[in-house]
Amino acid sequence: MEYKNFQTFTAEQKGGILTIDINFGPVNVQGQEMLADLSSLCLRLERDRSVKVVVFESSNPEYWVCHYDTNLLRDMSMEAVPRNEVQLLDLQAILERLSNVPQATIAKIEGFARGGGHEMALALDMRFAARGKAKFMQMEVGMGILPCGGGASRMARQTGLGKALEIILGARDWDADEAEKFGTINKALNADEIGPYVDALAERISKFPADSIAASKRAVYASIDLPIKEALKEEAYQLFQATSRTPAIKRFTYADENGAQFDHNNQKNWEQMVMDIQDVN
């Protein structure tokens, strides 16, 4: 699969890892150009099993993605839409599609991610931010609207109700350490640590079967919305999806034949064993 001809970012694949380097104008504004690129990217990722991890970073030293293009917001209708006629907004639809790609997606944030930029980060599977460089904000309530790219919906799933409302109604900047406490990112890291950390995580995940990654994503995301019994059924369903498409049974057989279950040293070193067994297909 070729990942070329984007306007707002470049894409480079090395092994199972695709790195998206955002660089569009002075502040990486999230306008129609970026939405079109993201839609095109999703179309390719949905069909590509050679890519297992997608890392989104920015070569702009101050901005990851600044915010949604305010010129597009200025053109919104001033008429209220009846509930039974409302449709997903462009940003909502594209970020939901991005959230559902079968690959593991990681935001490596080393600049401002505000408004729609922060909502784009929330739509990805994992988020890591650099201390002293990353800044986050949902400013919409101060402008008279609300987060409308999935921010209001995904924020509470990440942080809980009270913190989500503090973030949205406070409409202020918060840094990487606060983001970690809020729960909007996985981890805050020093600027010199974030690259090696994300690289190591992406490299590790990229060694695992693509269908196992996709099935795990589907099961985890389903658990957010389903009652526990239905979520457990979804886990079981995705388990059989994985075993039917990956070398899982061969790997468990190999592990058992090599003493993985009862050998004391093997029990202490499962982290490495998981990597060693990737050669069994």
C-alpha positions as CSV (number, residue, x, y, z in Angstrom):
1,M,0.0,0.0,0.0
2,E,1.3,3.5,-0.9
3,Y,0.9,6.3,1.5
4,K,1.5,9.4,-0.7
5,N,-0.1,12.5,-2.0
6,F,-1.3,14.0,1.3
7,Q,-1.5,17.8,1.7
8,T,-1.3,18.2,5.4
9,F,1.1,15.4,6.5
10,T,3.6,12.9,5.1
11,A,3.6,9.2,5.9
12,E,6.6,6.8,6.1
13,Q,6.4,3.1,6.7
14,K,9.1,1.1,8.3
15,G,8.2,-2.5,8.9
16,G,4.8,-2.7,10.6
17,I,5.0,1.0,11.8
18,L,3.6,3.9,9.8
19,T,4.6,7.4,11.0
20,I,2.4,10.3,10.1
21,D,4.3,13.6,10.3
22,I,1.8,16.5,10.5
23,N,3.1,19.7,8.9
24,F,0.5,22.1,7.4
25,G,1.0,25.8,7.4
26,P,2.2,27.7,10.4
27,V,0.0,26.0,13.1
28,N,-1.2,22.7,11.6
29,V,-4.8,23.9,11.3
30,Q,-7.5,21.2,11.1
31,G,-9.4,22.2,8.0
32,Q,-11.0,20.5,5.1
33,E,-7.6,19.6,3.7
34,M,-6.6,17.7,6.8
35,L,-10.0,16.0,7.0
36,A,-9.7,14.9,3.4
37,D,-6.2,13.5,4.1
38,L,-7.4,11.7,7.2
39,S,-10.3,10.1,5.3
40,S,-7.9,9.0,2.5
41,L,-5.5,7.6,5.2
42,C,-8.3,5.6,6.8
43,L,-9.4,4.2,3.5
44,R,-5.9,2.8,3.0
45,L,-5.4,1.6,6.6
46,E,-8.7,-0.3,6.5
47,R,-7.3,-2.4,3.7
48,D,-3.7,-2.8,4.8
49,R,-2.6,-5.5,7.1
50,S,1.1,-4.8,6.7
51,V,0.7,-1.7,8.9
52,K,0.1,-2.7,12.6
53,V,0.9,0.6,14.4
54,V,0.3,4.2,13.3
55,V,2.2,7.0,15.1
56,F,0.9,10.6,14.7
57,E,3.5,13.2,15.4
58,S,4.3,16.7,14.1
59,S,7.5,18.3,12.7
60,N,6.2,21.7,13.8
61,P,8.0,22.3,17.1
62,E,5.1,24.2,18.6
63,Y,2.0,22.5,17.3
64,W,0.6,19.0,17.1
65,V,-2.8,20.1,15.7
66,C,-3.8,23.5,16.8
67,H,-7.6,23.4,16.4
68,Y,-10.5,23.0,13.9
69,D,-10.6,25.7,11.2
70,T,-12.7,28.5,12.7
71,N,-13.6,29.8,9.3
72,L,-15.7,26.6,8.9
73,L,-17.3,27.2,12.3
74,R,-18.2,30.7,11.3
75,D,-20.2,29.4,8.4
76,M,-22.4,27.2,10.6
77,S,-26.2,27.5,10.5
78,M,-27.8,29.6,13.2
79,E,-31.0,27.5,13.0
80,A,-31.5,24.7,15.5
81,V,-31.7,21.3,13.9
82,P,-34.5,18.9,15.2
83,R,-33.1,15.9,17.0
84,N,-34.6,13.5,14.5
85,E,-32.8,15.2,11.6
86,V,-29.3,15.7,13.0
87,Q,-26.4,14.0,11.2
88,L,-22.8,13.4,12.2
89,L,-20.6,16.4,11.6
90,D,-17.7,16.0,9.2
91,L,-15.1,16.1,12.0
92,Q,-17.1,13.6,14.1
93,A,-17.5,11.1,11.2
94,I,-13.9,11.2,10.2
95,L,-12.5,10.9,13.7
96,E,-14.8,8.0,14.4
97,R,-13.5,6.3,11.3
98,L,-10.0,7.0,12.4
99,S,-10.8,5.5,15.8
100,N,-12.0,2.3,14.2
101,V,-9.0,1.5,11.9
102,P,-7.7,-2.0,12.7
103,Q,-4.2,-0.7,13.6
104,A,-3.0,0.5,17.0
105,T,-2.9,4.3,16.8
106,I,-0.6,6.5,19.0
107,A,-0.5,10.3,19.4
108,K,3.0,11.6,20.2
109,I,2.2,15.1,21.3
110,E,5.0,17.7,21.5
111,G,3.1,20.9,21.0
112,F,-0.4,22.5,21.2
113,A,-3.4,20.2,20.8
114,R,-6.4,22.3,21.3
115,G,-10.1,22.0,20.3
116,G,-10.4,19.7,17.3
117,G,-6.7,18.8,17.6
118,H,-7.3,17.5,21.1
119,E,-10.4,15.7,19.9
120,M,-8.3,14.0,17.2
121,A,-5.9,12.8,19.9
122,L,-8.8,11.5,22.0
123,A,-9.9,9.5,18.9
124,L,-6.6,7.6,18.8
125,D,-5.9,4.6,21.0
126,M,-3.1,6.0,23.0
127,R,-1.6,9.4,23.8
128,F,1.8,10.4,25.1
129,A,2.8,14.0,25.7
130,A,6.1,15.8,26.3
131,R,6.6,17.9,29.4
132,G,7.3,21.6,28.7
133,K,6.0,21.3,25.1
134,A,2.5,19.8,25.1
135,K,-0.5,22.0,25.8
136,F,-4.2,21.0,25.7
137,M,-7.4,23.0,25.7
138,Q,-11.1,22.7,24.9
139,M,-12.1,26.3,24.3
140,E,-15.4,25.8,22.7
141,V,-17.7,26.7,25.6
142,G,-16.1,30.1,25.8
143,M,-17.0,30.6,22.2
144,G,-20.6,29.7,22.7
145,I,-20.6,26.1,21.5
146,L,-19.3,22.8,22.8
147,P,-16.6,20.3,21.8
148,C,-18.1,18.9,18.6
149,G,-15.5,16.5,17.3
150,G,-16.2,13.8,19.8
151,G,-14.7,15.8,22.7
152,A,-17.8,15.8,24.9
153,S,-18.4,12.2,24.2
154,R,-14.9,10.7,24.5
155,M,-13.7,13.0,27.3
156,A,-16.0,11.5,29.9
157,R,-15.0,8.0,28.8
158,Q,-11.4,8.9,29.4
159,T,-11.7,10.9,32.6
160,G,-15.1,10.4,34.2
161,L,-17.9,12.9,34.4
162,G,-16.5,15.5,36.9
163,K,-13.1,15.9,35.3
164,A,-14.6,16.0,31.8
165,L,-16.8,18.9,32.8
166,E,-13.9,20.6,34.6
167,I,-11.9,20.4,31.3
168,I,-14.8,21.5,29.0
169,L,-16.4,24.2,31.2
170,G,-13.1,25.5,32.5
171,A,-11.9,26.2,28.9
172,R,-8.3,26.7,30.0
173,D,-4.9,25.3,29.0
174,W,-3.5,22.3,30.8
175,D,-0.1,20.7,30.5
176,A,1.2,17.1,30.1
177,D,1.4,16.3,33.8
178,E,-2.1,17.6,34.4
179,A,-3.3,15.6,31.3
180,E,-1.9,12.5,32.9
181,K,-3.7,13.2,36.2
182,F,-6.9,14.0,34.3
183,G,-6.6,10.8,32.3
184,T,-6.6,12.3,28.9
185,I,-3.2,10.9,28.1
186,N,-1.5,7.7,28.9
187,K,1.7,9.2,30.2
188,A,3.7,12.5,30.5
189,L,7.3,12.2,29.6
190,N,10.3,14.4,29.5
191,A,11.1,15.9,26.0
192,D,14.1,13.6,25.6
193,E,12.2,10.5,26.7
194,I,9.1,10.6,24.6
195,G,10.7,9.6,21.3
196,P,12.4,6.5,22.7
197,Y,9.4,5.5,24.7
198,V,6.9,5.7,21.8
199,D,9.3,4.1,19.4
200,A,9.8,1.1,21.8
201,L,6.1,0.7,22.4
202,A,5.3,0.9,18.6
203,E,8.1,-1.5,17.8
204,R,6.8,-4.0,20.4
205,I,3.2,-3.9,19.2
206,S,4.3,-4.1,15.6
207,K,5.7,-7.6,16.2
208,F,2.2,-9.0,17.1
209,P,-0.4,-10.5,14.7
210,A,-2.4,-7.8,12.9
211,D,-5.7,-9.7,13.5
212,S,-5.0,-10.0,17.2
213,I,-4.4,-6.2,17.5
214,A,-7.7,-5.5,15.6
215,A,-9.7,-8.0,17.7
216,S,-8.3,-6.5,20.9
217,K,-9.3,-3.0,19.8
218,R,-12.8,-4.1,19.0
219,A,-13.3,-5.8,22.3
220,V,-12.0,-3.0,24.4
221,Y,-14.0,-0.3,22.6
222,A,-17.2,-2.4,22.8
223,S,-16.7,-2.7,26.6
224,I,-17.2,1.1,27.0
225,D,-20.8,1.0,25.7
226,L,-22.1,-2.5,26.5
227,P,-23.4,-4.0,29.7
228,I,-20.9,-6.3,31.2
229,K,-22.5,-9.5,30.0
230,E,-22.7,-8.2,26.5
231,A,-19.1,-7.0,26.7
232,L,-18.0,-10.4,27.8
233,K,-19.8,-12.0,24.9
234,E,-18.0,-9.5,22.6
235,E,-14.7,-10.6,24.1
236,A,-15.5,-14.2,23.4
237,Y,-16.6,-13.4,19.8
238,Q,-13.4,-11.5,19.2
239,L,-11.3,-14.3,20.7
240,F,-12.5,-16.7,18.0
241,Q,-12.0,-14.1,15.4
242,A,-8.4,-13.9,16.4
243,T,-7.8,-17.7,16.8
244,S,-9.2,-18.3,13.3
245,R,-6.8,-15.8,11.7
246,T,-3.6,-15.8,13.7
247,P,-1.1,-18.5,14.7
248,A,-2.4,-18.4,18.3
249,I,-2.9,-22.1,18.7
250,K,0.5,-23.0,17.3
251,R,2.1,-20.5,19.7
252,F,0.3,-21.9,22.8
253,T,1.3,-25.4,21.7
254,Y,4.9,-24.3,21.3
255,A,4.9,-22.5,24.6
256,D,3.5,-25.5,26.4
257,E,6.0,-27.9,24.7
258,N,8.8,-25.6,25.9
259,G,7.8,-25.5,29.5
260,A,6.2,-22.0,29.5
261,Q,3.4,-23.1,31.9
262,F,5.2,-24.7,34.8
263,D,8.9,-23.6,34.4
264,H,9.7,-21.1,37.2
265,N,12.2,-19.1,35.0
266,N,9.7,-18.9,32.2
267,Q,7.0,-17.6,34.5
268,K,9.3,-14.8,35.5
269,N,10.1,-13.9,31.9
270,W,6.8,-13.9,30.1
271,E,7.5,-10.3,28.8
272,Q,10.5,-11.6,26.8
273,M,8.8,-14.9,25.9
274,V,5.9,-13.0,24.3
275,M,8.5,-11.4,21.9
276,D,10.5,-14.6,21.3
277,I,7.4,-16.6,20.3
278,Q,6.5,-14.1,17.5
279,D,8.6,-16.3,15.1
280,V,6.1,-19.2,15.5
281,N,3.6,-19.0,12.6
